Amino acid sequence: MRSPLRHMPLVCLLASFLALHAQPRNPYDLKLQHLQSQWTTATRFEKLIALEHVRLLRDYVDDRPQVQHMLESILRDPIEADSIKAEAQAILDDLRSFKNPLQPRAQHWYATPELREHMLAEAKQSLKLTKSNDLEVLAELEHIAGDAGAAGHMQQAAHLAPSAARWERVAEFTDDPLRKFAALNSGLALEPENAQLKLQLATYYVGRQQLEKARDLLATAISSSPDDFVVREQQAQLYINLGLRSAALPELRSLEKQWPAPLWLRSRLALDYERIGLLDDAARLAASVVAEKSDDREQIGSLARFHERRHMKYDLQADYLALSQLEPNQPDVWSNLAQVQIECGDAQGAKKSLLHVLTLD
C-alpha cells in the first residue's frame, strides 16, 4: 500500500498557492497599475498629474519597487518630454532620500514660483477651459502647485460633467466646510456606496465631534470596500477616540497581519498602538518605517518618546541626532539633544548643540 505522505509536497504547494490567491489585492497597487496602463495615451499635463499620484501612492502599495521601476523607465524613454523626465527624476530623488535625507535632489516643477507660474500659464493657454476634462486637468495641476484656483476649477468641471470622483476632488481641494459638505453630498447622490466619499464625510464629522455619525459612515464604507485598509484604520482610530479600546485592538491586529507591507499603514498603526498603551508594538512598527524612510519625523518622534520612557539614552540620542538633521531650525530639538548628550557623557557634543540653540534664538 502506497503511503499518502508521498503527496505531501504537492499538497503543501497547493496550500501555499491557495493562500496566496485568497489574499485580496492591495487596492492601491491596482491604482498604480491603472496609472501605468494609461501612461502612453496621456497628455503631458496628464502625465505630470499621474506622476504626483505615483509619488503619493508609494507609501500605500505593497510593491514599492514598482514605483521606482516606473520612474526609471520614464527616464530611459528617448521620446519622453524633458519636463516629464525632470519631474520623474525629482520624485526618484525624493524616494532615494528616504535612505539618505542629505543627498542632492532635482527640483519639482512646482518647487519655485517661476517654474510653477510658467507651467500653470502654459496649461491655461493650452487647455480649453470650457471643457470639463480640461478644467479637471487644470484644477489638478493647481492643486499640486498649491494654487487657490484648484477648488473653483474642479467645481466647474463637476457642474459641466458631474461624477462622484470630481465631487470628491472638489471636497478635497476646498477648505470651506460648507462647500466641502455640499460637494460630498453631491458625490454621494451620484454614487451612494462610494467608500472614498464616505471616508471624507466621516472625517468631516470627526472634525465636528459628531463621532456617532462618523462611525456609521465608516461601517458602511467598509462593507462596500472591505479591502481598503485606509478606511479600516480610520474606523479603528475612531474606536480609540470613542474610548472603545476592546473594539480597536482586534482591528489593528487584523490590519497588521493582513497588510504588513504598506508604509502608510505601519505608520498609522504605530501611532494607534502608542495611543492605547502598546508601546513595544508602537516602537517595533515605528522602527520598521524609519528603516525604510529615514526622514519620517513623526515616526522618529514616536521612537524618541518610547526610548525616553524606557530610559534608553543612547537610542534617544540617535533619535534626536536624526531629528536635528531633519529639523535644524527647531531650538527644542537641539535643546533635547544637548540634554541627552550630557546624560550619555558627550560633553563636547552637548556644548555644540547648546551653541546651536543660541544661534537660533
URTABEL-V460162 format. One record per backbone hydrogen bond with DSSP energy under -1.0 kcal/mol. NH is the residue of the N-H (numbers start at 0). CO is the residue of the C=O. E is the energy in kcal/mol with one decimal. If there is no record, write none. Layout:
BEGIN
((NH/CO/E) (NH/CO/E))
END
This chain:
BEGIN
((5/2/-1.5) (6/3/-1.7) (7/4/-1.8) (10/6/-2.3) (11/7/-2.9) (12/8/-2.2) (13/9/-2.5) (14/10/-2.6) (15/11/-2.3) (16/12/-2.2) (17/13/-2.7) (18/14/-2.4) (19/15/-2.2) (20/16/-2.1) (21/17/-1.4) (22/18/-1.0) (29/25/-1.6) (30/26/-1.4) (31/27/-1.8) (32/28/-2.4) (33/29/-2.1) (34/30/-2.2) (35/31/-2.1) (36/32/-2.3) (37/33/-1.4) (41/38/-1.2) (46/42/-2.1) (47/43/-1.6) (48/44/-1.8) (49/45/-2.6) (50/46/-2.5) (51/47/-1.5) (52/48/-1.9) (53/49/-2.4) (54/50/-2.4) (55/51/-2.1) (56/52/-2.1) (59/56/-2.2) (60/56/-1.7) (63/61/-1.4) (65/62/-1.1) (66/63/-1.3) (67/63/-1.1) (68/64/-2.6) (69/65/-2.2) (70/66/-2.0) (71/67/-2.6) (72/68/-2.2) (73/69/-1.7) (74/70/-1.9) (75/71/-1.5) (79/76/-1.1) (84/80/-2.2) (85/81/-2.6) (86/82/-1.7) (87/83/-2.5) (88/84/-2.4) (89/85/-2.0) (90/86/-2.3) (91/87/-2.4) (92/88/-2.5) (93/89/-1.9) (94/90/-2.3) (95/91/-2.3) (96/92/-1.8) (97/94/-1.2) (98/95/-1.3) (99/95/-1.2) (102/99/-1.8) (110/107/-1.8) (115/111/-2.6) (116/112/-2.7) (117/113/-2.0) (118/114/-2.2) (119/115/-2.4) (120/116/-2.3) (121/117/-2.1) (122/118/-2.2) (123/119/-2.5) (124/120/-1.7) (125/121/-2.0) (126/122/-2.9) (130/127/-1.9) (134/130/-2.3) (135/131/-2.2) (136/132/-2.2) (137/133/-2.5) (138/134/-2.5) (139/135/-2.3) (140/136/-2.3) (141/137/-2.7) (142/138/-2.4) (143/139/-2.2) (144/140/-2.1) (146/141/-3.3) (149/146/-1.4) (152/148/-2.2) (153/149/-2.4) (154/150/-2.2) (155/151/-2.0) (156/152/-2.0) (157/153/-2.3) (158/154/-2.1) (159/155/-2.2) (160/156/-2.5) (166/162/-2.2) (167/163/-2.2) (168/164/-1.8) (169/165/-2.3) (170/166/-2.2) (171/167/-1.9) (172/168/-2.4) (173/169/-1.6) (179/175/-2.5) (180/176/-2.6) (181/177/-2.4) (182/178/-2.2) (183/179/-2.4) (184/180/-2.0) (185/181/-2.1) (186/182/-2.2) (187/183/-2.3) (188/184/-1.6) (190/186/-2.3) (193/190/-1.9) (197/193/-1.9) (198/194/-2.3) (199/195/-2.2) (200/196/-2.4) (201/197/-2.6) (202/198/-2.3) (203/199/-2.2) (204/200/-2.2) (205/201/-2.5) (206/202/-2.1) (208/205/-2.0) (209/204/-2.9) (210/208/-1.2) (213/209/-1.8) (214/210/-2.5) (215/211/-2.2) (216/212/-2.1) (217/213/-2.5) (218/214/-2.0) (219/215/-1.8) (220/216/-2.3) (221/217/-2.4) (222/218/-1.6) (223/219/-1.3) (224/220/-1.8) (227/224/-1.7) (228/226/-1.1) (231/227/-1.7) (232/228/-2.3) (233/229/-2.0) (234/230/-1.8) (235/231/-2.2) (236/232/-2.5) (237/233/-1.9) (238/234/-2.3) (239/235/-1.8) (240/236/-2.1) (241/237/-2.0) (242/239/-1.5) (243/238/-3.1) (244/242/-1.2) (247/243/-2.0) (248/244/-2.7) (251/247/-2.4) (252/248/-2.6) (253/249/-2.3) (254/250/-2.5) (255/251/-2.3) (256/252/-2.1) (257/253/-2.6) (258/254/-2.7) (263/58/-3.4) (265/261/-2.1) (266/262/-2.5) (267/263/-2.3) (268/264/-3.0) (269/265/-2.2) (270/266/-1.6) (271/267/-2.5) (272/268/-3.1) (273/269/-1.9) (274/270/-2.0) (275/271/-1.4) (276/273/-1.3) (277/272/-2.5) (278/276/-1.5) (281/277/-2.2) (282/278/-2.7) (283/279/-2.3) (284/280/-2.2) (285/281/-2.6) (286/282/-2.6) (287/283/-1.6) (288/284/-1.9) (289/285/-2.5) (290/286/-1.9) (291/288/-1.2) (292/288/-2.2) (293/97/-3.0) (295/292/-1.6) (296/294/-1.3) (299/295/-2.1) (300/296/-2.6) (301/297/-1.7) (302/298/-2.3) (303/299/-2.4) (304/300/-2.1) (305/301/-2.1) (306/302/-3.0) (307/303/-2.3) (308/304/-2.1) (309/305/-1.9) (310/307/-1.1) (311/306/-3.0) (312/310/-1.3) (315/311/-2.5) (316/312/-2.2) (317/313/-1.7) (318/314/-2.0) (319/315/-2.4) (320/316/-2.2) (321/317/-2.2) (322/318/-2.3) (323/319/-2.2) (324/320/-1.2) (325/321/-1.6) (326/322/-3.1) (329/326/-1.7) (333/329/-1.5) (334/330/-2.6) (335/331/-2.6) (336/332/-2.3) (337/333/-2.5) (338/334/-2.0) (339/335/-2.2) (340/336/-2.3) (341/337/-2.0) (342/338/-1.7) (343/339/-1.6) (344/341/-1.4) (345/340/-3.0) (346/344/-1.2) (349/345/-2.2) (350/346/-2.2) (351/347/-2.1) (352/348/-2.2) (353/349/-2.5) (354/350/-2.4) (355/351/-1.9) (356/352/-1.8) (357/353/-1.9) (358/354/-1.4) (360/356/-1.0))
END
